[in-house]
Amino acid sequence: MIPARSAVATWFACFLAGNIAAPLAIVLVGQGDVDVSEQQVWVLALVSAITWSISLWGVARLCRRHTEQPLIAAMRIRFSSRDLLGMPLGIVSQLILVPVVMLPLRLLFPDSFAPEKVEKRATDLVDNANGAWMIVLVLIVVVGAPLVEEIVYRGMLQRSIEAALGTSRALVIVAAWFAAIHFVPVEFVGLFAFAIVLGWVFDRNDSLGMNIITHMAFNATGLVLVALT
């Protein structure tokens, strides 16, 4: 078992390293003065490759040190036919759960939580994905992000924090952590609610398979909704 202190320290170390390396890379490729909302998909791919590589290296190192297993085995990354239940769960979470939990905020603060503001980040990504770059965007949003985030947040953080603080506390802490790290305040409530679902799924399975598929389906549905708007 990976100790909670080691898992948290690894997360912070990887986060710091990624937020030094990625901006430096952006400057080196001449995109330092381009607004985030206008950056092309290849810049997102570059940043993702850097930050994900650092995170996966950190988790793999932690696995070898504390479990003497490679990342895939230690994080229990395996799939079964049962994991396909994550597809409808992810779709329902995007189409029903998020709108329901966001509704009170939209009613109380219609200007701040208008749909176009909540969806702005996704809309910018789709608008900047031209031609074949849309395929790259799909690979980043629907494949890469769910895989890496489930390994880091559920596989590493939730499991280790659960051993230290218990299931309920770990679920809430990691869900809030996951939602906050996206750095988009208007998305926090919806992401927190979805992260609770992911945490619940992880707690009831012996692998990350259903988590990854649920997350993929959630992101894919959101991308399709924005593309069709």
C-alpha positions in Angstrom: 0.0 0.0 0.0 1.3 3.5 -0.9 1.3 5.7 2.2 -1.0 8.8 1.9 1.9 11.1 2.8 4.0 9.7 -0.1 1.1 9.9 -2.5 0.3 13.5 -1.7 4.0 14.5 -1.8 4.3 12.8 -5.2 1.3 14.6 -6.5 2.6 18.0 -5.5 6.1 17.3 -6.8 4.7 16.2 -10.2 2.3 19.2 -10.3 5.1 21.6 -9.6 7.4 20.0 -12.1 4.7 20.0 -14.8 3.8 23.6 -14.2 7.4 24.6 -14.7 8.2 22.4 -17.7 4.9 23.0 -19.6 5.0 26.8 -19.6 8.7 26.7 -20.5 7.9 24.4 -23.5 5.2 26.8 -24.6 7.6 29.7 -24.6 10.2 27.7 -26.4 7.8 27.0 -29.3 6.8 30.6 -29.6 3.4 30.4 -28.0 4.1 32.2 -24.8 2.1 35.3 -25.7 -0.9 33.5 -27.1 -4.1 33.7 -25.0 -5.0 30.3 -23.5 -8.5 30.4 -25.2 -6.8 30.9 -28.6 -4.1 28.3 -28.4 -4.1 25.6 -31.0 -4.7 21.9 -30.2 -1.1 21.0 -30.9 -0.1 23.2 -27.9 -2.6 21.4 -25.7 -1.1 18.1 -27.0 2.4 19.3 -26.1 1.4 20.4 -22.6 -0.6 17.2 -22.0 2.3 15.0 -23.1 4.7 16.8 -20.7 2.4 16.9 -17.7 1.1 13.4 -18.1 4.6 12.0 -18.6 5.7 13.6 -15.4 2.7 12.4 -13.5 2.9 8.8 -14.8 6.6 8.7 -14.0 5.9 9.9 -10.5 3.2 7.3 -9.9 5.3 4.5 -11.5 8.2 5.4 -9.2 5.9 5.4 -6.2 4.6 1.9 -7.2 8.0 0.4 -7.5 9.1 1.9 -4.2 6.1 0.9 -2.1 4.6 -2.1 -3.8 7.5 -3.5 -5.9 5.1 -3.8 -8.8 5.0 -2.0 -12.2 2.4 0.8 -12.5 -0.2 -1.3 -14.4 -0.3 -4.0 -11.8 -0.1 -1.8 -8.8 -2.9 0.5 -10.0 -4.9 -2.5 -11.1 -5.4 -1.3 -14.6 -7.5 -4.1 -16.1 -10.8 -4.4 -17.9 -13.7 -6.9 -18.1 -17.0 -6.9 -19.9 -18.7 -5.7 -16.7 -16.7 -2.4 -17.0 -18.8 -1.5 -20.1 -21.5 -0.4 -17.6 -19.3 2.6 -17.2 -20.5 3.8 -20.7 -24.1 4.5 -19.7 -23.0 5.7 -16.3 -20.7 8.3 -17.9 -23.3 9.5 -20.4 -26.0 9.8 -17.7 -23.6 11.7 -15.4 -23.0 14.2 -18.2 -26.5 14.5 -19.5 -28.4 14.3 -16.2 -26.3 14.5 -13.1 -24.3 17.6 -14.0 -27.3 19.7 -15.2 -29.2 18.7 -12.0 -26.5 19.8 -9.6 -25.9 22.9 -11.6 -29.5 24.0 -11.7 -29.7 25.7 -8.3 -26.6 27.8 -9.1 -28.0 28.7 -12.5 -31.3 29.8 -10.9 -29.6 31.8 -8.1 -26.7 33.2 -10.2 -27.9 33.2 -13.9 -25.2 35.4 -15.2 -22.3 33.7 -13.5 -23.5 30.1 -14.3 -25.0 30.6 -17.7 -24.4 27.5 -19.9 -22.1 29.3 -22.3 -19.8 30.3 -19.4 -19.7 26.8 -17.9 -19.0 25.3 -21.4 -16.5 28.0 -22.4 -13.4 26.0 -21.9 -14.7 23.1 -24.0 -16.1 25.4 -26.6 -12.7 27.1 -27.0 -11.0 23.7 -27.5 -13.5 22.6 -30.2 -13.4 25.9 -32.0 -9.6 25.7 -32.2 -9.6 22.1 -33.5 -9.5 22.3 -37.2 -9.6 19.3 -39.6 -7.4 16.5 -38.4 -6.6 18.3 -35.2 -10.1 17.3 -34.0 -8.9 13.7 -33.9 -6.0 14.8 -31.7 -8.4 16.7 -29.5 -10.5 13.5 -29.1 -7.5 11.5 -28.2 -6.5 14.0 -25.6 -9.9 14.6 -24.0 -11.6 11.2 -24.4 -8.6 8.8 -24.1 -5.6 10.5 -22.5 -7.1 12.6 -19.8 -9.4 9.9 -18.3 -6.6 7.3 -18.3 -4.1 9.6 -16.5 -6.5 11.2 -14.2 -8.0 8.0 -13.0 -4.5 6.6 -12.3 -3.5 9.7 -10.4 -6.7 10.6 -8.5 -8.4 7.3 -7.9 -5.6 4.8 -8.2 -3.0 6.8 -6.3 -4.6 9.4 -4.2 -8.0 7.9 -3.2 -6.6 4.5 -2.4 -3.8 5.9 -0.2 -5.9 8.5 1.5 -8.7 6.0 2.2 -6.2 3.8 4.1 -5.3 6.8 6.3 -8.7 8.5 6.7 -11.4 6.1 5.7 -13.6 5.7 2.7 -16.0 8.6 3.0 -13.4 11.2 3.8 -11.1 10.0 1.0 -14.0 10.1 -1.5 -14.9 13.7 -0.6 -11.3 15.0 -0.4 -10.2 13.5 -3.7 -13.5 14.6 -5.4 -12.9 18.2 -4.3 -9.2 18.0 -5.2 -10.1 16.7 -8.7 -12.7 19.4 -9.3 -10.5 22.2 -8.0 -7.4 21.3 -10.0 -9.2 22.1 -13.3 -9.0 25.7 -12.2 -12.4 26.6 -13.6 -14.6 27.8 -10.7 -17.9 27.6 -12.7 -17.2 23.9 -13.4 -16.4 23.0 -9.8 -19.8 21.8 -8.6 -20.5 19.6 -11.7 -17.0 18.1 -11.7 -17.2 17.5 -7.9 -20.5 15.6 -8.4 -19.0 13.5 -11.2 -15.9 12.8 -9.1 -18.1 11.5 -6.3 -19.5 9.1 -8.9 -16.0 8.1 -10.0 -14.9 7.6 -6.4 -18.0 5.5 -5.6 -17.3 3.3 -8.7 -13.7 2.9 -7.6 -14.6 1.9 -4.1 -16.8 -0.9 -5.4 -14.4 -2.4 -7.9 -11.1 -4.1 -7.7 -9.7 -2.3 -10.8 -9.6 1.0 -12.6 -11.4 -0.4 -15.7 -14.9 0.9 -15.0 -13.6 4.2 -13.8 -11.6 4.8 -17.0 -14.6 3.8 -19.2 -17.0 6.0 -17.2 -14.7 8.9 -17.4 -14.1 8.4 -21.2 -17.9 8.3 -21.8 -18.4 11.4 -19.7 -15.8 13.4 -21.6 -16.9 12.1 -25.0 -20.5 13.1 -24.3 -19.5 16.5 -23.2 -17.3 17.0 -26.4 -20.2 15.9 -28.6 -22.6 18.2 -26.9 -20.3 21.2 -27.4 -19.5 20.2 -31.0 -23.2 20.0 -31.9 -24.1 23.4 -30.3 
